[in-house]
């Protein structure tokens, strides 16, 4: 069961490994390498709304970044079996994200939260939105009647999501975020000061020039490449769909505490 309250760094690292949010994750090595190859070969489905041009055409270069920023095995000859996310790197990235959230709160910024993985990360984003609002931030309300080829773009529990067939939809696409930002511009409304998201929601926002941070799995290299280039502010490595979404609760508590955004609106120093 998840630990209660706000964990210490050491407790969180242990929790991430025990719940397989990090450590030996469920995503197999062959799946990771296949996705790195697809991105390098120019398959835009794996670009997550970003534009890489011809900068990442060697899958070994992609692997090197993923080894450095995520903690996957750096041996190009290791092609099958278990792969890993370094829990220490996950917590390092959470602390970078916390610093950006703290700035958003201090400056009372406009923040948009979104997820392409609602089955795993919706509550993480929802709790982050609630804490930011309690600190005085404006949570951006998206325009009505937005849609993409995949479905309708709407807001649920303060988090932008894709809905299709009365179901919240898993998507890697950057098109839903494009629909939101385009509609805001057409309405003459300001863009968010910060987007906190995942998948193409984060990637497209960053490519559009909005400060953005996102969560990403070890088989989704695009956000980590964008962070390495300075397009995306923070990419947090984790398994984005573990057995229970409750397993993310200690991680969220740690993030908000480090940002000074504890559940009651004030965080401790930990």
N, C-alpha and C positions, 0 to 999 in steps of 0.2 A: 504493500500500500504506500501511497505517497507520504512523505514526511509532512508534518503540519508546521504552520508558521513560516517564518523566513529563515532559510538555511544559511549556514556559513558557506564560504566558498568550498571548503573541503567536503562538507555535507552535500552540497549541490553536485559536485563532481561525482561523488559516490552514487548519488541518486540517479544522475544521468546515465551512468554505466549500468546500474542495476536494472533500470527500466528500458534500456537499449535505445534511449534517445541519442546517446553517444556510445562510445566504446565499440563493441562488436555489434554492429547494426544489422538489420534484416536485409538490406539491399546487397545483393551479391556482386562480387567483383566484375563478372562478365557484363552485368547490366551497367555498371559505372563506365567501363571502358567503351561499351557500345554508344553510350550517350556522349562521351567525350569525342568519339570519332564522328558521330552525327553532327555535332556542333562544328568541328573542324572542317567537315565536308560541306558546310554551308546550309545545312537543314535549318531553316528559320524557326521551325517549331521549337528547337532547343535554344534559340537566341533570347527568348523571353522578352520580346519587345525592344531589345537592344540592337545596336548596329555595330557589328564587329569588322565590317569590310573584309580585308584579307589579312588581318592581324593575328588570327588564331587558326591558321590552316594546318598546323602540325599538332596532331593529338598528343604527342609527347610533351609539347609545351603546355597544353591544357592539363595534363596529368601532373606536371611539375607544380603548377599553381594550386591544384587541388591537394597535393601532398603538403604544400606549405601552409595553406589556409584552412584546410579541413582535417588533415591527418590521415588521408588514405595512404595505402602502401605505395611508396615511390618507385618500386621496381617494375619497369615496363614489361618484364618477362613473367610477372605474377599475373596470370590472366583468368584464373578460375578460383572460386572459393569465397571465403569470408573477407569482407573489407571493413574498414574502421573509420570512425570519426573520433578525433582526439577531444575528450571532454574538456581538457584545459583550454583548447582553442575555442570551444563553444563558450566557456565562461569569459574568456578574454573578449570575445565579440559581444557578449551580453553587456559587459562593462563599457565597451565603446558605444553601444546603443544607449545605455543608461545615461552616458554623458550628453548624447544628443537630445534625449528626452528631457533631461534637466534643463538644457538651454531652451527647449521649446516652452517649458513651463515658466521659466524665468522671464521670457520675452512675451508670454501670452500669445503664442503663435497659433495660426490656423493649421490643424492637423487632419489628415485624411487617413483612415485605416481601411485595409482591404485584404481579402484572402481568396486565393484560388484553391485552398485546401481546407474547406470549412469543416470537414469531418475531424480534423486534427487541431487546427489552429484558431478556429473562430473565437473560442473563449479567451485565448491569449490576447488577441486583438481587442476584444470587448473590454476586458479588465484594464488594458492599457488606455483605451479611450475614456473609460470612467475615471481613472486616476488623473488623466490629463485635464478632463473637464473640471474635476474638483479643484485642480490647481489653477484654473482660470483660462485654460486654452479653449479656443473655439474648435469643436469637432465639425468639420465641413459636412454640410448636408448636400448630397448629390442631387442634380436635377432629376426631375421625373421623366418617365417614358423613354428611358434609354435602352437600347438593345444592340446586340451584335449578331453575327450569323449563328452563334452558339445558343443565345438565349437573351433574357432580360437582365439588365444591370440594375440592381436595387440595393437598398441599405437595410440591414437586419442587425439589431442590437448595436447600432452605431458603426457597423462594419460593412463596407461595400462587398457585395458578392454577386455571383452569376446564378440566376434562377432559370431552370428549364423543366417544364412538366411538373410544376409545383414542388420541385426538389432543388436544394442548393447544390450547385454543380462544381465539380473539380475541373479546373482549367489551368493550362500553362500560358494561355494567350495574353498578349499585351493589349488586345483590342478593347476589353472592358475599361481599362484605365484610359485608353485613348478616347473612348466615348465620353467619359466623365470630364476629362480635361478640355476636350473640344467644346462640350456643352457649356462648361463654366466660362470659357472664353467668349462664346457666342452670346451668352447672357450678360457679358460685361462684369462678371464676378471675378474676384481675385483667385488665383490658383493657390493651392495649399502652400504653406511655408515648409511643410514636412509631410511626406508619405511614409507610413510604416505598413509594410505589406509582405508579400511573398510572390514567387512565380513572376509571371509577366506583368502583374499589377505593379510590382516594385521596379521591374526592369524598364517598362515603358515610361514610368514617371521620371526615373533617373535620366533616360535618354532625352526626355522632353525638357530637361534642365531644372527639374524640381529636386530639392534635397530629398533623398529617399534612402531607406534602409529596409532590409528584408531578411527573412528566414529562408534557408535553402538546404536541401538534402544533398548527400554526397554523389548522387547521380544527376544533379542539376547544376552544371558548372557555370552557367552564364552569369549569375549574380556575383560569384567569386572573381571571375575575370573582370567584371565591371568594377568591383571594389579595387582590384589590383591596378586598374587603369585610372582610378579616381573618379569614375562616373557615378558610382554608387557609394554612399557614405559608409555603410556597414552591411556586411553579409554574415549572418549567424548560422554556423553549420549545425544541423541536427537532423534526426529522422523526423520527417514532418507528418507521420501518421503511425503512431505506435498503438498498442493494444487498447489503451484507454486515454482519452483526452485529459483525464484528471492527473495523469503523470506529468503534465506540463505545469501544474499549479505551483510547485516549489520554484521552478524556473521563473515563472512570471512574478512570484513574490520577491525573488532575489532581484530581478530586473527593476521592479518598481521601487524597491528599497534603495538600491544603489542610485536610482535617479532622484531620490528624495520625494517619491510619489507613493508612499506606503498606502495600503488599502484604505486607510482613513484620511488620505490626502497629505500625510506627512510621513516621511520615511526616516528610519534611524540610520546611523552610520554603519551598523553591522560590524 
